[in-house]
Amino acid sequence: MFRKIIKYFSRNIFILIIEDEKTQIELIKKDLEKRYSNFLITNDGESGLEMAKQERPDVIILDCILPKMQGEEVCKNLKGDEETKDIPVIFVTQKGERSFIECFSAGATQHIVKPFKSGEILTAVKYVLKKSTFSKG
């Protein structure tokens, strides 16, 4: 547990962003760069799933509507795999209330609706990292 606490406070956190819109990627990065600097980025669900399995990021920011594989399917695959099931997934989507239910049913840790406010992504990432770091011992 001590190693997890050090990693949490050291800013040596890797964040995987799975998003197909360049503008959204830039907005997400801009929000997160206030605290984090290690990003893995891909623009489709299939490569996002593979990257998550290979790189094992500390948190995943995932869009619902993606080429090749939808976000809900990516999340279900991650949560069904012993190696990736504990990675927190934050959905960021333009879809409304229906997507809220779909995202959490797929295994999401958090759900943020686009357009998001400045600081909203950062707050969600800090929350899920703190929760996962201190709850697993």
VMD Tcl script that builds the backbone (N, CA, C; Angstrom):
set m [mol new atoms 411]
animate dup $m
set s [atomselect $m all]
$s set {name element resname resid chain x y z} {
  {N N MET 1 A 0.825 -1.192 0.000}
  {CA C MET 1 A 0.000 0.000 0.000}
  {C C MET 1 A 0.867 1.253 0.000}
  {N N PHE 2 A 1.983 1.221 0.701}
  {CA C PHE 2 A 2.854 2.390 0.791}
  {C C PHE 2 A 3.308 2.842 -0.592}
  {N N ARG 3 A 3.636 1.882 -1.467}
  {CA C ARG 3 A 4.050 2.217 -2.830}
  {C C ARG 3 A 2.933 2.930 -3.606}
  {N N LYS 4 A 1.686 2.479 -3.410}
  {CA C LYS 4 A 0.552 3.108 -4.076}
  {C C LYS 4 A 0.378 4.541 -3.602}
  {N N ILE 5 A 0.559 4.774 -2.318}
  {CA C ILE 5 A 0.422 6.124 -1.772}
  {C C ILE 5 A 1.500 7.037 -2.349}
  {N N ILE 6 A 2.736 6.547 -2.404}
  {CA C ILE 6 A 3.826 7.341 -2.982}
  {C C ILE 6 A 3.514 7.667 -4.443}
  {N N LYS 7 A 3.056 6.675 -5.215}
  {CA C LYS 7 A 2.739 6.909 -6.619}
  {C C LYS 7 A 1.631 7.945 -6.747}
  {N N TYR 8 A 0.617 7.872 -5.896}
  {CA C TYR 8 A -0.497 8.814 -5.952}
  {C C TYR 8 A -0.008 10.247 -5.747}
  {N N PHE 9 A 0.872 10.454 -4.814}
  {CA C PHE 9 A 1.343 11.800 -4.517}
  {C C PHE 9 A 2.507 12.244 -5.406}
  {N N SER 10 A 3.146 11.324 -6.106}
  {CA C SER 10 A 4.322 11.673 -6.905}
  {C C SER 10 A 3.984 12.230 -8.291}
  {N N ARG 11 A 2.737 12.166 -8.693}
  {CA C ARG 11 A 2.303 12.611 -10.014}
  {C C ARG 11 A 2.802 11.707 -11.140}
  {N N ASN 12 A 3.349 10.556 -10.812}
  {CA C ASN 12 A 3.800 9.605 -11.817}
  {C C ASN 12 A 2.622 8.711 -12.223}
  {N N ILE 13 A 1.556 9.351 -12.618}
  {CA C ILE 13 A 0.300 8.683 -12.953}
  {C C ILE 13 A 0.154 8.667 -14.473}
  {N N PHE 14 A -0.259 7.515 -15.015}
  {CA C PHE 14 A -0.511 7.403 -16.445}
  {C C PHE 14 A -2.009 7.382 -16.688}
  {N N ILE 15 A -2.449 8.259 -17.573}
  {CA C ILE 15 A -3.862 8.395 -17.895}
  {C C ILE 15 A -4.059 8.049 -19.363}
  {N N LEU 16 A -4.929 7.085 -19.616}
  {CA C LEU 16 A -5.270 6.704 -20.983}
  {C C LEU 16 A -6.539 7.450 -21.382}
  {N N ILE 17 A -6.454 8.196 -22.463}
  {CA C ILE 17 A -7.607 8.921 -23.004}
  {C C ILE 17 A -8.028 8.219 -24.288}
  {N N ILE 18 A -9.258 7.709 -24.291}
  {CA C ILE 18 A -9.812 7.058 -25.478}
  {C C ILE 18 A -10.930 7.954 -25.980}
  {N N GLU 19 A -10.618 8.749 -26.979}
  {CA C GLU 19 A -11.525 9.791 -27.492}
  {C C GLU 19 A -11.211 10.006 -28.959}
  {N N ASP 20 A -12.249 10.126 -29.789}
  {CA C ASP 20 A -12.026 10.284 -31.228}
  {C C ASP 20 A -12.048 11.730 -31.709}
  {N N GLU 21 A -12.404 12.681 -30.874}
  {CA C GLU 21 A -12.436 14.083 -31.286}
  {C C GLU 21 A -11.213 14.821 -30.748}
  {N N LYS 22 A -10.399 15.355 -31.674}
  {CA C LYS 22 A -9.160 16.038 -31.290}
  {C C LYS 22 A -9.415 17.206 -30.344}
  {N N THR 23 A -10.476 17.958 -30.577}
  {CA C THR 23 A -10.800 19.098 -29.715}
  {C C THR 23 A -11.054 18.629 -28.285}
  {N N GLN 24 A -11.787 17.541 -28.142}
  {CA C GLN 24 A -12.084 17.009 -26.810}
  {C C GLN 24 A -10.812 16.503 -26.118}
  {N N ILE 25 A -9.940 15.871 -26.883}
  {CA C ILE 25 A -8.665 15.401 -26.320}
  {C C ILE 25 A -7.885 16.584 -25.759}
  {N N GLU 26 A -7.828 17.653 -26.525}
  {CA C GLU 26 A -7.086 18.840 -26.073}
  {C C GLU 26 A -7.712 19.459 -24.828}
  {N N LEU 27 A -9.042 19.510 -24.772}
  {CA C LEU 27 A -9.721 20.049 -23.589}
  {C C LEU 27 A -9.467 19.184 -22.350}
  {N N ILE 28 A -9.505 17.879 -22.533}
  {CA C ILE 28 A -9.251 16.955 -21.419}
  {C C ILE 28 A -7.818 17.117 -20.932}
  {N N LYS 29 A -6.864 17.112 -21.868}
  {CA C LYS 29 A -5.456 17.287 -21.490}
  {C C LYS 29 A -5.220 18.621 -20.797}
  {N N LYS 30 A -5.815 19.679 -21.316}
  {CA C LYS 30 A -5.648 21.003 -20.717}
  {C C LYS 30 A -6.121 20.996 -19.267}
  {N N ASP 31 A -7.227 20.334 -19.009}
  {CA C ASP 31 A -7.762 20.253 -17.650}
  {C C ASP 31 A -6.838 19.437 -16.741}
  {N N LEU 32 A -6.290 18.364 -17.274}
  {CA C LEU 32 A -5.470 17.454 -16.462}
  {C C LEU 32 A -4.027 17.916 -16.292}
  {N N GLU 33 A -3.515 18.699 -17.232}
  {CA C GLU 33 A -2.117 19.127 -17.179}
  {C C GLU 33 A -1.812 20.018 -15.983}
  {N N LYS 34 A -2.832 20.448 -15.282}
  {CA C LYS 34 A -2.623 21.219 -14.059}
  {C C LYS 34 A -1.953 20.351 -12.990}
  {N N ARG 35 A -2.123 19.016 -13.119}
  {CA C ARG 35 A -1.550 18.117 -12.119}
  {C C ARG 35 A -0.800 16.921 -12.725}
  {N N TYR 36 A -1.224 16.468 -13.888}
  {CA C TYR 36 A -0.649 15.252 -14.478}
  {C C TYR 36 A -0.023 15.551 -15.837}
  {N N SER 37 A 0.958 14.717 -16.220}
  {CA C SER 37 A 1.620 14.967 -17.497}
  {C C SER 37 A 1.857 13.708 -18.327}
  {N N ASN 38 A 1.488 12.548 -17.834}
  {CA C ASN 38 A 1.735 11.305 -18.557}
  {C C ASN 38 A 0.442 10.795 -19.182}
  {N N PHE 39 A 0.324 11.003 -20.497}
  {CA C PHE 39 A -0.893 10.621 -21.193}
  {C C PHE 39 A -0.610 9.590 -22.274}
  {N N LEU 40 A -1.526 8.664 -22.391}
  {CA C LEU 40 A -1.579 7.731 -23.508}
  {C C LEU 40 A -2.877 8.092 -24.221}
  {N N ILE 41 A -2.833 8.228 -25.534}
  {CA C ILE 41 A -4.020 8.684 -26.262}
  {C C ILE 41 A -4.270 7.797 -27.468}
  {N N THR 42 A -5.530 7.431 -27.648}
  {CA C THR 42 A -5.935 6.706 -28.843}
  {C C THR 42 A -7.341 7.163 -29.221}
  {N N ASN 43 A -7.700 6.953 -30.492}
  {CA C ASN 43 A -8.966 7.509 -30.963}
  {C C ASN 43 A -10.017 6.486 -31.364}
  {N N ASP 44 A -9.835 5.217 -30.993}
  {CA C ASP 44 A -10.897 4.240 -31.246}
  {C C ASP 44 A -10.930 3.202 -30.126}
  {N N GLY 45 A -12.080 2.592 -29.962}
  {CA C GLY 45 A -12.286 1.660 -28.861}
  {C C GLY 45 A -11.409 0.424 -28.905}
  {N N GLU 46 A -11.223 -0.127 -30.083}
  {CA C GLU 46 A -10.435 -1.346 -30.227}
  {C C GLU 46 A -8.975 -1.138 -29.795}
  {N N SER 47 A -8.349 -0.081 -30.308}
  {CA C SER 47 A -6.956 0.173 -29.932}
  {C C SER 47 A -6.869 0.635 -28.471}
  {N N GLY 48 A -7.919 1.309 -27.980}
  {CA C GLY 48 A -7.951 1.714 -26.576}
  {C C GLY 48 A -7.951 0.515 -25.655}
  {N N LEU 49 A -8.732 -0.491 -25.991}
  {CA C LEU 49 A -8.775 -1.720 -25.197}
  {C C LEU 49 A -7.410 -2.397 -25.187}
  {N N GLU 50 A -6.794 -2.507 -26.359}
  {CA C GLU 50 A -5.463 -3.126 -26.440}
  {C C GLU 50 A -4.422 -2.326 -25.658}
  {N N MET 51 A -4.468 -1.008 -25.789}
  {CA C MET 51 A -3.512 -0.167 -25.076}
  {C C MET 51 A -3.685 -0.304 -23.557}
  {N N ALA 52 A -4.937 -0.368 -23.107}
  {CA C ALA 52 A -5.201 -0.531 -21.671}
  {C C ALA 52 A -4.632 -1.848 -21.155}
  {N N LYS 53 A -4.782 -2.904 -21.936}
  {CA C LYS 53 A -4.271 -4.216 -21.522}
  {C C LYS 53 A -2.750 -4.248 -21.517}
  {N N GLN 54 A -2.116 -3.578 -22.468}
  {CA C GLN 54 A -0.653 -3.575 -22.559}
  {C C GLN 54 A -0.003 -2.634 -21.557}
  {N N GLU 55 A -0.549 -1.444 -21.427}
  {CA C GLU 55 A 0.100 -0.392 -20.640}
  {C C GLU 55 A -0.384 -0.306 -19.193}
  {N N ARG 56 A -1.557 -0.817 -18.923}
  {CA C ARG 56 A -2.173 -0.771 -17.590}
  {C C ARG 56 A -2.115 0.626 -16.963}
  {N N PRO 57 A -2.824 1.574 -17.537}
  {CA C PRO 57 A -2.813 2.941 -17.003}
  {C C PRO 57 A -3.448 2.983 -15.614}
  {N N ASP 58 A -3.258 4.089 -14.928}
  {CA C ASP 58 A -3.824 4.254 -13.593}
  {C C ASP 58 A -5.298 4.635 -13.646}
  {N N VAL 59 A -5.694 5.283 -14.722}
  {CA C VAL 59 A -7.097 5.664 -14.930}
  {C C VAL 59 A -7.341 5.792 -16.426}
  {N N ILE 60 A -8.586 5.527 -16.831}
  {CA C ILE 60 A -8.966 5.627 -18.242}
  {C C ILE 60 A -10.097 6.639 -18.365}
  {N N ILE 61 A -9.945 7.559 -19.310}
  {CA C ILE 61 A -11.014 8.492 -19.657}
  {C C ILE 61 A -11.544 8.017 -21.006}
  {N N LEU 62 A -12.833 7.697 -21.043}
  {CA C LEU 62 A -13.405 6.966 -22.169}
  {C C LEU 62 A -14.665 7.641 -22.706}
  {N N ASP 63 A -14.689 7.858 -24.007}
  {CA C ASP 63 A -15.886 8.368 -24.683}
  {C C ASP 63 A -16.814 7.181 -24.959}
  {N N CYS 64 A -18.120 7.424 -25.025}
  {CA C CYS 64 A -19.078 6.351 -25.325}
  {C C CYS 64 A -19.122 6.010 -26.806}
  {N N ILE 65 A -19.146 7.048 -27.636}
  {CA C ILE 65 A -19.302 6.839 -29.074}
  {C C ILE 65 A -17.927 6.896 -29.730}
  {N N LEU 66 A -17.460 5.718 -30.174}
  {CA C LEU 66 A -16.119 5.592 -30.744}
  {C C LEU 66 A -16.142 4.727 -31.994}
  {N N PRO 67 A -15.172 4.916 -32.882}
  {CA C PRO 67 A -15.034 4.000 -34.019}
  {C C PRO 67 A -14.560 2.617 -33.540}
  {N N LYS 68 A -14.894 1.611 -34.292}
  {CA C LYS 68 A -14.459 0.217 -34.135}
  {C C LYS 68 A -15.067 -0.509 -32.945}
  {N N MET 69 A -15.208 0.130 -31.786}
  {CA C MET 69 A -15.813 -0.500 -30.615}
  {C C MET 69 A -16.346 0.599 -29.697}
  {N N GLN 70 A -17.605 0.511 -29.329}
  {CA C GLN 70 A -18.211 1.524 -28.468}
  {C C GLN 70 A -17.603 1.499 -27.063}
  {N N GLY 71 A -17.678 2.637 -26.393}
  {CA C GLY 71 A -17.100 2.777 -25.059}
  {C C GLY 71 A -17.634 1.788 -24.051}
  {N N GLU 72 A -18.947 1.534 -24.076}
  {CA C GLU 72 A -19.528 0.579 -23.120}
  {C C GLU 72 A -18.924 -0.811 -23.301}
  {N N GLU 73 A -18.700 -1.210 -24.540}
  {CA C GLU 73 A -18.105 -2.523 -24.813}
  {C C GLU 73 A -16.651 -2.564 -24.342}
  {N N VAL 74 A -15.917 -1.478 -24.554}
  {CA C VAL 74 A -14.539 -1.392 -24.063}
  {C C VAL 74 A -14.525 -1.577 -22.548}
  {N N CYS 75 A -15.399 -0.859 -21.867}
  {CA C CYS 75 A -15.446 -0.917 -20.412}
  {C C CYS 75 A -15.816 -2.319 -19.924}
  {N N LYS 76 A -16.809 -2.928 -20.528}
  {CA C LYS 76 A -17.209 -4.286 -20.142}
  {C C LYS 76 A -16.046 -5.265 -20.311}
  {N N ASN 77 A -15.300 -5.132 -21.402}
  {CA C ASN 77 A -14.138 -5.997 -21.632}
  {C C ASN 77 A -13.078 -5.784 -20.558}
  {N N LEU 78 A -12.830 -4.524 -20.213}
  {CA C LEU 78 A -11.837 -4.222 -19.183}
  {C C LEU 78 A -12.253 -4.794 -17.841}
  {N N LYS 79 A -13.511 -4.620 -17.484}
  {CA C LYS 79 A -13.999 -5.077 -16.176}
  {C C LYS 79 A -14.115 -6.598 -16.113}
  {N N GLY 80 A -14.196 -7.249 -17.267}
  {CA C GLY 80 A -14.267 -8.700 -17.316}
  {C C GLY 80 A -12.907 -9.381 -17.341}
  {N N ASP 81 A -11.850 -8.605 -17.391}
  {CA C ASP 81 A -10.487 -9.131 -17.462}
  {C C ASP 81 A -9.804 -8.947 -16.104}
  {N N GLU 82 A -9.293 -10.015 -15.566}
  {CA C GLU 82 A -8.647 -9.989 -14.245}
  {C C GLU 82 A -7.514 -8.958 -14.168}
  {N N GLU 83 A -6.803 -8.763 -15.256}
  {CA C GLU 83 A -5.656 -7.853 -15.275}
  {C C GLU 83 A -6.049 -6.372 -15.300}
  {N N THR 84 A -7.235 -6.059 -15.808}
  {CA C THR 84 A -7.613 -4.654 -15.976}
  {C C THR 84 A -8.869 -4.261 -15.199}
  {N N LYS 85 A -9.461 -5.186 -14.483}
  {CA C LYS 85 A -10.752 -4.922 -13.841}
  {C C LYS 85 A -10.715 -3.808 -12.795}
  {N N ASP 86 A -9.560 -3.550 -12.207}
  {CA C ASP 86 A -9.461 -2.542 -11.159}
  {C C ASP 86 A -9.079 -1.146 -11.658}
  {N N ILE 87 A -8.859 -0.995 -12.954}
  {CA C ILE 87 A -8.529 0.328 -13.491}
  {C C ILE 87 A -9.797 1.185 -13.490}
  {N N PRO 88 A -9.777 2.329 -12.813}
  {CA C PRO 88 A -10.963 3.188 -12.818}
  {C C PRO 88 A -11.232 3.746 -14.216}
  {N N VAL 89 A -12.515 3.763 -14.604}
  {CA C VAL 89 A -12.929 4.261 -15.907}
  {C C VAL 89 A -13.874 5.442 -15.707}
  {N N ILE 90 A -13.511 6.570 -16.298}
  {CA C ILE 90 A -14.349 7.763 -16.265}
  {C C ILE 90 A -14.906 7.981 -17.664}
  {N N PHE 91 A -16.221 7.859 -17.805}
  {CA C PHE 91 A -16.849 8.131 -19.088}
  {C C PHE 91 A -17.053 9.632 -19.246}
  {N N VAL 92 A -16.718 10.145 -20.416}
  {CA C VAL 92 A -16.974 11.538 -20.775}
  {C C VAL 92 A -17.752 11.468 -22.078}
  {N N THR 93 A -19.006 11.899 -22.047}
  {CA C THR 93 A -19.860 11.691 -23.201}
  {C C THR 93 A -20.891 12.801 -23.390}
  {N N GLN 94 A -21.352 12.954 -24.610}
  {CA C GLN 94 A -22.408 13.915 -24.920}
  {C C GLN 94 A -23.779 13.304 -24.733}
  {N N LYS 95 A -23.821 11.999 -24.580}
  {CA C LYS 95 A -25.104 11.326 -24.399}
  {C C LYS 95 A -25.680 11.702 -23.038}
  {N N GLY 96 A -26.984 11.738 -22.931}
  {CA C GLY 96 A -27.655 12.198 -21.718}
  {C C GLY 96 A -27.863 11.149 -20.649}
  {N N GLU 97 A -29.027 11.218 -20.008}
  {CA C GLU 97 A -29.348 10.378 -18.852}
  {C C GLU 97 A -29.277 8.885 -19.171}
  {N N ARG 98 A -29.695 8.502 -20.355}
  {CA C ARG 98 A -29.652 7.088 -20.753}
  {C C ARG 98 A -28.215 6.565 -20.695}
  {N N SER 99 A -27.270 7.386 -21.122}
  {CA C SER 99 A -25.878 6.951 -21.122}
  {C C SER 99 A -25.350 6.806 -19.705}
  {N N PHE 100 A -25.876 7.594 -18.775}
  {CA C PHE 100 A -25.478 7.490 -17.378}
  {C C PHE 100 A -25.705 6.058 -16.886}
  {N N ILE 101 A -26.874 5.522 -17.158}
  {CA C ILE 101 A -27.220 4.163 -16.740}
  {C C ILE 101 A -26.353 3.151 -17.480}
  {N N GLU 102 A -26.202 3.325 -18.797}
  {CA C GLU 102 A -25.395 2.407 -19.603}
  {C C GLU 102 A -23.931 2.386 -19.136}
  {N N CYS 103 A -23.392 3.551 -18.844}
  {CA C CYS 103 A -21.992 3.647 -18.436}
  {C C CYS 103 A -21.746 2.938 -17.108}
  {N N PHE 104 A -22.592 3.190 -16.131}
  {CA C PHE 104 A -22.403 2.541 -14.831}
  {C C PHE 104 A -22.700 1.044 -14.908}
  {N N SER 105 A -23.634 0.652 -15.760}
  {CA C SER 105 A -23.904 -0.780 -15.962}
  {C C SER 105 A -22.696 -1.476 -16.578}
  {N N ALA 106 A -21.951 -0.755 -17.397}
  {CA C ALA 106 A -20.754 -1.321 -18.037}
  {C C ALA 106 A -19.568 -1.398 -17.076}
  {N N GLY 107 A -19.645 -0.670 -15.946}
  {CA C GLY 107 A -18.570 -0.723 -14.967}
  {C C GLY 107 A -17.851 0.587 -14.719}
  {N N ALA 108 A -18.416 1.692 -15.190}
  {CA C ALA 108 A -17.772 3.001 -15.009}
  {C C ALA 108 A -17.645 3.362 -13.534}
  {N N THR 109 A -16.597 4.115 -13.228}
  {CA C THR 109 A -16.384 4.633 -11.888}
  {C C THR 109 A -17.011 6.010 -11.756}
  {N N GLN 110 A -16.942 6.798 -12.833}
  {CA C GLN 110 A -17.490 8.151 -12.881}
  {C C GLN 110 A -18.083 8.393 -14.266}
  {N N HIS 111 A -18.951 9.408 -14.355}
  {CA C HIS 111 A -19.586 9.780 -15.620}
  {C C HIS 111 A -19.656 11.300 -15.687}
  {N N ILE 112 A -19.124 11.882 -16.744}
  {CA C ILE 112 A -19.130 13.327 -16.938}
  {C C ILE 112 A -19.764 13.621 -18.298}
  {N N VAL 113 A -20.656 14.604 -18.308}
  {CA C VAL 113 A -21.360 14.965 -19.540}
  {C C VAL 113 A -20.647 16.130 -20.216}
  {N N LYS 114 A -20.446 16.006 -21.533}
  {CA C LYS 114 A -19.892 17.087 -22.342}
  {C C LYS 114 A -21.000 18.091 -22.625}
  {N N PRO 115 A -20.738 19.343 -22.693}
  {CA C PRO 115 A -19.449 19.966 -22.419}
  {C C PRO 115 A -19.212 20.035 -20.905}
  {N N PHE 116 A -18.006 19.699 -20.503}
  {CA C PHE 116 A -17.675 19.713 -19.083}
  {C C PHE 116 A -17.051 21.047 -18.704}
  {N N LYS 117 A -17.106 21.347 -17.428}
  {CA C LYS 117 A -16.553 22.601 -16.923}
  {C C LYS 117 A -15.076 22.431 -16.613}
  {N N SER 118 A -14.347 23.519 -16.643}
  {CA C SER 118 A -12.933 23.495 -16.285}
  {C C SER 118 A -12.791 22.958 -14.867}
  {N N GLY 119 A -11.898 22.020 -14.694}
  {CA C GLY 119 A -11.656 21.424 -13.389}
  {C C GLY 119 A -12.466 20.173 -13.117}
  {N N GLU 120 A -13.490 19.917 -13.916}
  {CA C GLU 120 A -14.367 18.762 -13.678}
  {C C GLU 120 A -13.653 17.432 -13.920}
  {N N ILE 121 A -12.897 17.345 -15.000}
  {CA C ILE 121 A -12.156 16.107 -15.305}
  {C C ILE 121 A -11.071 15.904 -14.245}
  {N N LEU 122 A -10.334 16.950 -13.948}
  {CA C LEU 122 A -9.270 16.873 -12.948}
  {C C LEU 122 A -9.816 16.404 -11.599}
  {N N THR 123 A -10.924 16.957 -11.174}
  {CA C THR 123 A -11.531 16.568 -9.902}
  {C C THR 123 A -11.927 15.097 -9.919}
  {N N ALA 124 A -12.521 14.636 -11.013}
  {CA C ALA 124 A -12.929 13.234 -11.132}
  {C C ALA 124 A -11.729 12.300 -11.093}
  {N N VAL 125 A -10.654 12.660 -11.795}
  {CA C VAL 125 A -9.451 11.822 -11.812}
  {C C VAL 125 A -8.834 11.755 -10.418}
  {N N LYS 126 A -8.696 12.898 -9.767}
  {CA C LYS 126 A -8.131 12.906 -8.411}
  {C C LYS 126 A -8.980 12.057 -7.469}
  {N N TYR 127 A -10.293 12.154 -7.588}
  {CA C TYR 127 A -11.194 11.385 -6.731}
  {C C TYR 127 A -11.041 9.877 -6.948}
  {N N VAL 128 A -11.077 9.420 -8.209}
  {CA C VAL 128 A -10.998 7.972 -8.449}
  {C C VAL 128 A -9.623 7.421 -8.096}
  {N N LEU 129 A -8.576 8.210 -8.308}
  {CA C LEU 129 A -7.237 7.745 -7.936}
  {C C LEU 129 A -7.093 7.654 -6.426}
  {N N LYS 130 A -7.584 8.630 -5.725}
  {CA C LYS 130 A -7.520 8.604 -4.263}
  {C C LYS 130 A -8.326 7.426 -3.727}
  {N N LYS 131 A -9.508 7.234 -4.256}
  {CA C LYS 131 A -10.376 6.140 -3.822}
  {C C LYS 131 A -9.727 4.779 -4.093}
  {N N SER 132 A -9.159 4.595 -5.287}
  {CA C SER 132 A -8.560 3.297 -5.626}
  {C C SER 132 A -7.254 3.076 -4.873}
  {N N THR 133 A -6.507 4.128 -4.605}
  {CA C THR 133 A -5.249 3.999 -3.876}
  {C C THR 133 A -5.475 3.613 -2.423}
  {N N PHE 134 A -6.398 4.283 -1.767}
  {CA C PHE 134 A -6.578 4.081 -0.340}
  {C C PHE 134 A -7.549 2.976 0.006}
  {N N SER 135 A -8.314 2.469 -0.962}
  {CA C SER 135 A -9.284 1.436 -0.650}
  {C C SER 135 A -8.754 0.023 -0.847}
  {N N LYS 136 A -7.594 -0.113 -1.490}
  {CA C LYS 136 A -7.100 -1.458 -1.806}
  {C C LYS 136 A -5.982 -1.953 -0.913}
  {N N GLY 137 A -5.443 -1.099 -0.120}
  {CA C GLY 137 A -4.389 -1.542 0.803}
  {C C GLY 137 A -3.300 -2.139 0.136}
}
mol reanalyze $m
mol bondsrecalc $m
mol representation Tube
mol addrep $m
